[in-house]
Amino acid sequence: MTDHLPSGEGFNRFTVLDLDRTGNFVFPDSITPVPQDEVSDFLRGQLIVPKNVTDIFVWVHGWQHVRESAYKTAARLFAAIESLYTEQSKMYPHLEGFKAMYVAIRWPSKSAHSPRGYFRIRNRAHGMTTHGYAEFALSHLLGYLDEERERPKRGPETLMAASGQYLHCIGHSFGGRFLAEAIAAAPAPQPPTLRLLHRNERFEYTIDNLVVFQMAARRTVFADQFKDLLDTGPLQGPVCLTFSRADRANCSWHRFTESGACAVGCRGATKPSARVRTTLLRSSNDTYKEYELSYPIVNIDASWLYRKGKFTRPEGAHSDFWYRESIHLILTLVDYARPLNETDG
C-alpha cells in the first residue's frame, strides 16, 4: 500500500527548537540566540524526558521550509509514526509498551525552487556547520538527551540493546547532513572544554540509529568527512539512506556543487565500500530481514516509490518520501534496536 500519509494536523505532542542562520539555538518565539555557555540551561528548560518514554526521536527537516511549514512537516512525521504503529503494531514485536517523545529542529531553509536556490541553501547549511555553530548545537542536544534518558545496556550484537530509552535521529536532505556531522563530532566536540555527548566505557554507543531521506551529500562522504561517525561516533545501529533516481536535486543539481557527481539521495553512498550494502525499500506490510539492515551503511533503493514530481517539479522527487513505507522503515529500525529474546529467530 503506497498511500500518502495524513497531514498530521492537530498533532502537537512534540518540542520545537530553532536554529538561526549561524547555527545557534534561539529563544522561543524570538530571533535572539542562546549564548553558548547557556545552552545546557536552555535545553534543561525546554526538554524533560519523562520516565515512561521508551523512544526519543530527533527530526531535522531539509530544504524549502520556514518556521510554519517546518512545524507542519514535523507534526506530519510524528503523527505518522504514531498512526502506523497503532495500525500494525504486530509488525514490530519488540515494541510492546511503545511510548515516544519527539523533538523537531527548525532552521531557515527557504529559497527559490531552482538550482540557484538549491545551491544557496546548500551553502547556508554547509556554512552553519563549518563556520557556524549548528554542529555544536545539535551535538549538545544529543548529549543532553543521552544524559537525561535511561540508556539501554549494550550487548555485542550490532542492532541489539537491552531495556532503556532509545534515541533515534531522522533527517531529510541537508537536515541529514546536520545530524551526521553532529553525531560524528560528538565524541570530540569543539570547543573541547564544554561537556557535550561523550564516550562512556560502559555504554559504548549513544545513538541507536540514523535515517536520512534523500541525503544531499557526496556519495563518498562517509569515507572522509563523516568517517568518524562510523569509526568513533556514538552510533549503535545502521545509517539508513534512501535514494531515488527521480530526485532531480540530488541527481542533477548536485553535480554542479560537489565534484561533478550525483549525491547520496540519487544513487546511494559508495564508500567505504566494505561497509555499505543496498536493499530495496519494502512495502509497509513486508518485513525486513535482519541481515538487510546489519551493515554500518544501508542504502535503501526507493526509486520504485519516490517518483512524484519527477516530471512536474524542478527538484523532481527530492521531497517525495511521505509514504507509509518510509515510516515502516523507521519503525523497523526502532524494533531492531531491541534485544533478541531466546525465542526469536
C-alpha angles and dihedrals in degrees: 000000000000103000117150115251124259118263097254090229110170095021107124105151097121142082122245123208121185131213123199125218091276092055097251123135112249128210115261116282092003144083094231111122120231109242110246093239089056098050094100092053091044093054091044089056094047103040132047118174108217116222092233094058115109100184136029120203123197115194128190117186126218138221127344105032139127121186096276096048091042089055091051091048092053092047090051093051096046094044089051092054090052093044098048093046091052092047098049108013090147088071088067104049097176095055100080107147092020111178119167138204117203132206124184124197116206125196133168106269105147120127142135117303092248141094089263091052091047091051091049094054091041088056091046092052090047091048093048089062104031099040100013137053107260092109090052094045096049094042089052091050093051090046092051093050091046091051094047099045128077099253119225114246109244131235128192096262117103097232101026133097139158132245118314140085116311126216120212128182123205127180142169125217110314089005088066089054090054091053095045092051092047094050093045091051096044099092092050106030125185121257088035095205092071117088106240132150106323143189116263124199093216097043105039096186132037108184117063100203145336124220120187122185113210097343115212100217140100115285089237095048095111090059094059124000094035096030092116091058088068100032106040105357122119094250121136103176135035131295103238116199123186120208138183131186088217091067100105094182091059097033101044115008093047091062089072094054108044128030095318092276135115120260135251090264090062104049108353134254119310107189144101079029096195090060099046131085132170127220135171122260104252128220116260093257095047122091123231115227116237093239090058091064101034099094124095089242121030119186110207111207105215096162091117091060111021095073108110110121095023091128102015105049127059091228094043117210095342092127099028098112099105098119138119087246090064092052090046089057091052094048092046090057090047089052093048090052087074123086123264116251120222089253093054119104 
